[in-house]
Amino acid sequence: MTDEPSRLQLLHFTRRVVVQQATAALAQVDGWIAAEERREAERRRGQQARPAPPDWLVQYGRDRASIEAVHTGDCWAVAKSKRHCRPATRQQAADALRQQVPPCPCCRPDTALGILD
């Protein structure tokens, strides 16, 4: 008898190696899936916990005392420029416009509030 393994023994050995590698690869992919599911769940929880955006914004100057403009809460110009804005009630926004604070030309809060010149 020879000490060399038979072809059948080599095939069984190869099968065990392939099963072992496939099991390890599946465990790795399952880990990636679990991590991604955790990230997605955290993202959804963050979105649900985020407060609703304000309906109206008042833009303040650099001194943070003078009002420079009034915006709607979803004004893209405010979001893009990172202006110094604070949330305002409908009444505060309307009062500011009536006191000649300029409305944003992009979102037109005066139109949304029904205050037209």
N, CA, C and O of each residue as an XYZ file, in Angstrom:
468
protein
N       0.813     -1.181      0.000
C       0.000      0.000      0.000
C       0.854      1.240      0.000
O       1.955      1.261      0.550
N       0.327      2.281     -0.629
C       1.052      3.537     -0.682
C       0.530      4.454      0.402
O      -0.598      4.317      0.875
N       1.381      5.396      0.784
C       0.979      6.378      1.790
C       0.223      7.562      1.189
O      -0.266      8.425      1.918
N       0.131      7.600     -0.097
C      -0.560      8.715     -0.749
C      -2.060      8.564     -0.574
O      -2.592      7.458     -0.665
N      -2.770      9.720     -0.313
C      -4.224      9.632     -0.169
C      -4.866      9.313     -1.522
O      -4.348      9.667     -2.581
N      -5.988      8.646     -1.446
C      -6.697      8.311     -2.681
C      -7.384      9.555     -3.240
O      -7.513     10.581     -2.572
N      -7.801      9.426     -4.446
C      -8.517     10.530     -5.091
C      -9.798     10.856     -4.313
O     -10.150     12.026     -4.162
N     -10.479      9.848     -3.832
C     -11.699     10.043     -3.062
C     -11.400     10.772     -1.745
O     -12.167     11.652     -1.355
N     -10.337     10.439     -1.071
C      -9.953     11.128      0.161
C      -9.632     12.601     -0.109
O      -9.990     13.479      0.676
N      -8.957     12.854     -1.223
C      -8.631     14.239     -1.583
C      -9.901     15.043     -1.876
O      -9.999     16.214     -1.509
N     -10.854     14.418     -2.528
C     -12.112     15.110     -2.817
C     -12.881     15.402     -1.529
O     -13.456     16.481     -1.388
N     -12.899     14.451     -0.583
C     -13.558     14.702      0.703
C     -12.851     15.829      1.468
O     -13.502     16.676      2.080
N     -11.534     15.830      1.425
C     -10.768     16.893      2.080
C     -11.087     18.246      1.438
O     -11.300     19.238      2.134
N     -11.118     18.272      0.105
C     -11.428     19.512     -0.620
C     -12.823     20.003     -0.247
O     -13.029     21.203     -0.062
N     -13.774     19.090     -0.136
C     -15.127     19.474      0.241
C     -15.143     20.093      1.633
O     -15.809     21.109      1.837
N     -14.434     19.517      2.594
C     -14.389     20.070      3.946
C     -13.787     21.473      3.948
O     -14.265     22.352      4.664
N     -12.748     21.684      3.156
C     -12.117     23.001      3.073
C     -13.093     24.016      2.482
O     -13.221     25.132      2.987
N     -13.775     23.626      1.417
C     -14.725     24.534      0.773
C     -15.874     24.869      1.733
O     -16.276     26.029      1.819
N     -16.403     23.886      2.448
C     -17.470     24.127      3.416
C     -16.975     25.068      4.508
O     -17.686     25.994      4.898
N     -15.768     24.840      4.999
C     -15.201     25.697      6.047
C     -15.050     27.137      5.550
O     -15.402     28.078      6.262
N     -14.534     27.309      4.346
C     -14.352     28.657      3.794
C     -15.693     29.328      3.520
O     -15.866     30.520      3.776
N     -16.637     28.553      2.997
C     -17.959     29.125      2.715
C     -18.654     29.524      4.013
O     -19.310     30.564      4.066
N     -18.521     28.730      5.037
C     -19.121     29.052      6.334
C     -18.518     30.332      6.897
O     -19.235     31.188      7.417
N     -17.203     30.459      6.793
C     -16.540     31.673      7.280
C     -16.970     32.891      6.456
O     -17.205     33.964      7.011
N     -17.073     32.727      5.142
C     -17.485     33.847      4.286
C     -18.927     34.251      4.590
O     -19.237     35.441      4.639
N     -19.802     33.280      4.792
C     -21.196     33.589      5.132
C     -21.287     34.294      6.482
O     -22.083     35.218      6.647
N     -20.486     33.868      7.437
C     -20.481     34.530      8.745
C     -20.030     35.979      8.593
O     -20.568     36.871      9.249
N     -19.052     36.213      7.735
C     -18.583     37.578      7.515
C     -19.675     38.423      6.856
O     -19.916     39.556      7.275
N     -20.328     37.889      5.842
C     -21.403     38.615      5.166
C     -22.565     38.855      6.133
O     -23.154     39.936      6.130
N     -22.899     37.862      6.958
C     -23.961     38.047      7.954
C     -23.596     39.164      8.929
O     -24.467     39.928      9.344
N     -22.332     39.268      9.296
C     -21.875     40.352     10.165
C     -22.042     41.705      9.497
O     -22.467     42.671     10.130
N     -21.706     41.770      8.216
C     -21.877     43.028      7.476
C     -23.357     43.410      7.409
O     -23.716     44.575      7.580
N     -24.209     42.412      7.158
C     -25.653     42.674      7.080
C     -26.172     43.173      8.423
O     -26.931     44.140      8.478
N     -25.766     42.518      9.502
C     -26.219     42.929     10.836
C     -25.769     44.351     11.154
O     -26.535     45.135     11.713
N     -24.529     44.686     10.799
C     -24.025     46.044     11.052
C     -24.811     47.073     10.241
O     -25.136     48.146     10.749
N     -25.114     46.755      9.003
C     -25.874     47.680      8.163
C     -27.307     47.832      8.677
O     -27.861     48.931      8.653
N     -27.905     46.733      9.140
C     -29.249     46.822      9.713
C     -29.257     47.691     10.965
O     -30.209     48.439     11.190
N     -28.206     47.601     11.786
C     -28.107     48.462     12.970
C     -27.986     49.926     12.560
O     -28.630     50.791     13.153
N     -27.156     50.211     11.538
C     -27.006     51.593     11.063
C     -28.325     52.133     10.521
O     -28.690     53.274     10.801
N     -29.035     51.324      9.752
C     -30.326     51.757      9.198
C     -31.337     52.019     10.306
O     -32.070     53.007     10.256
N     -31.383     51.138     11.309
C     -32.313     51.331     12.422
C     -31.963     52.605     13.189
O     -32.858     53.346     13.596
N     -30.686     52.862     13.388
C     -30.262     54.079     14.089
C     -30.621     55.322     13.274
O     -31.046     56.332     13.833
N     -30.451     55.247     11.971
C     -30.802     56.371     11.098
C     -32.303     56.649     11.170
O     -32.719     57.805     11.249
N     -33.127     55.573     11.141
C     -34.578     55.757     11.233
C     -34.974     56.339     12.587
O     -35.838     57.214     12.653
N     -34.350     55.860     13.672
C     -34.649     56.406     14.989
C     -34.270     57.885     15.058
O     -34.987     58.688     15.654
N     -33.144     58.236     14.446
C     -32.718     59.634     14.424
C     -33.693     60.509     13.661
O     -33.989     61.627     14.083
N     -34.190     60.013     12.548
C     -35.158     60.787     11.767
C     -36.474     60.950     12.520
O     -37.093     62.013     12.462
N     -36.903     59.912     13.221
C     -38.154     59.994     13.965
C     -38.019     60.911     15.172
O     -38.983     61.571     15.559
N     -36.831     60.958     15.771
C     -36.616     61.778     16.964
C     -36.359     63.246     16.618
O     -36.450     64.119     17.481
N     -36.040     63.509     15.359
C     -35.740     64.880     14.949
C     -37.001     65.731     15.043
O     -38.057     65.332     14.552
N     -36.897     66.890     15.665
C     -38.091     67.742     15.755
C     -38.479     68.264     14.376
O     -37.646     68.403     13.480
N     -39.738     68.542     14.243
C     -40.232     69.082     12.970
C     -39.611     70.458     12.731
O     -39.403     71.213     13.681
N     -39.313     70.792     11.478
C     -38.741     72.111     11.213
C     -39.769     73.202     11.524
O     -40.973     72.968     11.425
N     -39.297     74.384     11.898
C     -40.238     75.466     12.197
C     -40.943     75.924     10.919
O     -40.426     75.764      9.814
N     -42.112     76.487     11.093
C     -42.853     77.000      9.939
C     -42.280     78.310      9.430
O     -42.368     78.616      8.241
N     -41.685     79.094     10.347
C     -41.182     80.420      9.997
C     -39.827     80.633     10.643
O     -39.560     80.114     11.727
N     -38.976     81.392      9.980
C     -37.644     81.717     10.501
C     -37.434     83.221     10.416
O     -37.880     83.877      9.475
N     -36.747     83.751     11.420
C     -36.353     85.150     11.413
C     -34.827     85.168     11.349
O     -34.143     84.559     12.170
N     -34.323     85.877     10.359
C     -32.865     85.961     10.156
C     -32.325     87.180     10.882
O     -32.806     88.298     10.700
N     -31.318     86.940     11.705
C     -30.718     88.017     12.492
C     -29.383     88.417     11.881
O     -28.729     87.629     11.197
N     -28.994     89.668     12.145
C     -27.710     90.170     11.669
C     -26.568     89.640     12.507
O     -26.761     88.831     13.414
N     -25.384     90.107     12.193
C     -24.203     89.652     12.923
C     -24.264     90.003     14.403
O     -23.727     89.277     15.240
N     -24.919     91.119     14.728
C     -25.035     91.501     16.137
C     -26.097     90.679     16.866
O     -26.242     90.788     18.084
N     -26.827     89.870     16.133
C     -27.870     88.986     16.661
C     -28.999     89.745     17.360
O     -29.772     89.156     18.115
N     -29.092     91.025     17.112
C     -30.173     91.826     17.688
C     -31.081     92.365     16.584
O     -32.299     92.424     16.757
N     -30.504     92.753     15.467
C     -31.308     93.311     14.385
C     -31.822     92.194     13.473
O     -31.107     91.244     13.156
N     -33.074     92.340     13.067
C     -33.690     91.354     12.175
C     -33.435     91.794     10.740
O     -33.718     92.933     10.368
N     -32.897     90.878      9.938
C     -32.566     91.208      8.547
C     -33.588     90.703      7.540
O     -33.778     91.321      6.493
N     -34.250     89.585      7.843
C     -35.203     89.024      6.878
C     -36.100     88.011      7.563
O     -35.807     87.532      8.659
N     -37.207     87.695      6.888
C     -38.136     86.662      7.338
C     -38.156     85.583      6.257
O     -38.159     85.883      5.063
N     -38.171     84.318      6.696
C     -38.158     83.176      5.769
C     -39.245     82.177      6.164
O     -39.703     82.156      7.306
N     -39.644     81.360      5.205
C     -40.459     80.195      5.545
C     -39.519     79.155      6.145
O     -38.307     79.220      5.942
N     -40.067     78.211      6.873
C     -39.239     77.215      7.550
C     -38.472     76.308      6.622
O     -37.440     75.761      7.012
N     -38.946     76.134      5.401
C     -38.270     75.244      4.456
C     -37.502     76.001      3.371
O     -37.262     75.459      2.292
N     -37.123     77.227      3.644
C     -36.415     78.044      2.650
C     -35.068     77.422      2.309
O     -34.243     77.187      3.192
N     -34.852     77.161      1.037
C     -33.596     76.544      0.611
C     -32.429     77.509      0.741
O     -31.293     77.077      0.937
N     -32.683     78.798      0.636
C     -31.598     79.782      0.723
C     -30.998     79.803      2.130
O     -29.789     79.969      2.288
N     -31.833     79.637      3.138
C     -31.339     79.599      4.517
C     -30.504     78.347      4.728
O     -29.411     78.409      5.292
N     -31.014     77.225      4.279
C     -30.307     75.960      4.468
C     -28.965     75.980      3.746
O     -27.980     75.435      4.245
N     -28.925     76.596      2.593
C     -27.697     76.613      1.796
C     -26.669     77.586      2.358
O     -25.471     77.303      2.331
N     -27.117     78.716      2.860
C     -26.173     79.761      3.276
C     -25.803     79.692      4.757
O     -24.875     80.374      5.192
N     -26.513     78.884      5.531
C     -26.250     78.760      6.976
C     -26.378     80.117      7.679
O     -25.560     80.464      8.531
N     -27.386     80.857      7.322
C     -27.605     82.167      7.930
C     -27.997     82.015      9.385
O     -28.414     80.941      9.817
N     -27.860     83.097     10.139
C     -28.218     83.107     11.556
C     -29.720     83.294     11.688
O     -30.216     84.421     11.683
N     -30.432     82.199     11.804
C     -31.886     82.257     11.893
C     -32.363     81.583     13.172
O     -31.719     80.686     13.716
N     -33.517     82.055     13.627
C     -34.172     81.455     14.785
C     -35.607     81.143     14.396
O     -36.194     81.846     13.573
N     -36.172     80.105     14.973
C     -37.578     79.795     14.694
C     -38.477     80.930     15.183
O     -38.173     81.615     16.159
N     -39.568     81.101     14.490
C     -40.532     82.140     14.867
C     -41.940     81.591     14.691
O     -42.178     80.676     13.902
N     -42.856     82.164     15.438
C     -44.262     81.798     15.268
C     -44.812     82.545     14.051
O     -44.179     83.457     13.519
N     -45.978     82.143     13.639
C     -46.638     82.829     12.512
C     -46.846     84.303     12.857
O     -46.639     85.181     12.019
N     -47.253     84.559     14.081
C     -47.514     85.933     14.519
C     -46.220     86.751     14.507
O     -46.221     87.893     14.047
N     -45.130     86.189     15.001
C     -43.853     86.911     15.023
C     -43.377     87.220     13.608
O     -42.877     88.314     13.345
N     -43.531     86.262     12.697
C     -43.123     86.495     11.313
C     -43.980     87.586     10.674
O     -43.462     88.467      9.988
N     -45.278     87.522     10.900
C     -46.182     88.541     10.342
C     -45.871     89.918     10.919
O     -45.843     90.907     10.186
N     -45.639     89.988     12.221
C     -45.307     91.273     12.862
C     -44.014     91.851     12.286
O     -43.929     93.052     12.033
N     -43.026     91.011     12.083
C     -41.759     91.491     11.526
C     -41.968     92.047     10.127
O     -41.406     93.088      9.786
N     -42.766     91.369      9.314
C     -43.031     91.859      7.957
C     -43.799     93.175      7.996
O     -43.533     94.073      7.196
N     -44.737     93.294      8.909
C     -45.498     94.544      9.028
C     -44.613     95.699      9.495
O     -44.915     96.863      9.233
N     -43.509     95.371     10.194
C     -42.560     96.393     10.658
C     -41.462     96.635      9.632
O     -40.384     97.127      9.966
N     -41.747     96.285      8.379
C     -40.870     96.556      7.235
C     -39.592     95.713      7.204
O     -38.623     96.094      6.548
N     -39.576     94.592      7.894
C     -38.450     93.658      7.741
C     -38.630     93.011      6.378
O     -39.723     92.539      6.066
N     -37.588     92.977      5.559
C     -37.769     92.453      4.202
C     -38.031     90.945      4.173
O     -37.417     90.190      4.927
N     -38.935     90.513      3.309
C     -39.158     89.074      3.140
C     -38.064     88.483      2.245
O     -37.500     89.174      1.397
N     -37.784     87.234      2.442
C     -36.805     86.555      1.590
C     -37.349     86.506      0.162
O     -38.502     86.126     -0.040
N     -36.542     86.883     -0.827
C     -37.034     86.848     -2.202
C     -37.133     85.431     -2.764
O     -37.755     85.221     -3.805
N     -36.536     84.474     -2.093
C     -36.567     83.086     -2.590
C     -37.833     82.350     -2.153
O     -38.482     81.688     -2.963
N     -38.181     82.471     -0.864
C     -39.311     81.695     -0.341
C     -40.594     82.507     -0.189
O     -41.663     81.931      0.015
N     -40.512     83.803     -0.281
C     -41.645     84.719     -0.248
C     -42.599     84.456      0.930
O     -43.751     84.078      0.716
N     -42.126     84.654      2.167
C     -43.004     84.425      3.321
C     -44.173     85.399      3.384
O     -45.210     85.088      3.970
N     -44.013     86.570      2.789
C     -45.124     87.534      2.799
C     -46.305     86.982      2.010
O     -47.455     87.183      2.401
N     -46.038     86.294      0.912
C     -47.101     85.675      0.133
C     -47.735     84.531      0.924
O     -48.957     84.395      0.970
N     -46.887     83.715      1.541
C     -47.400     82.580      2.314
C     -48.251     83.039      3.498
O     -49.210     82.368      3.877
N     -47.893     84.188      4.079
C     -48.639     84.722      5.209
C     -49.838     85.558      4.777
O     -50.677     85.919      5.602
N     -49.918     85.862      3.499
C     -51.022     86.678      3.008
C     -50.821     88.157      3.258
O     -51.786     88.920      3.278
N     -49.558     88.578      3.453
C     -49.246     89.996      3.674
C     -48.603     90.503      2.383
O     -47.434     90.227      2.117
N     -49.353     91.226      1.605
C     -48.832     91.733      0.337
C     -48.828     93.246      0.363
O     -49.710     93.879      0.942
N     -47.819     93.814     -0.275
C     -47.725     95.291     -0.332
C     -48.726     95.857     -1.300
O     -48.794     97.073     -1.478
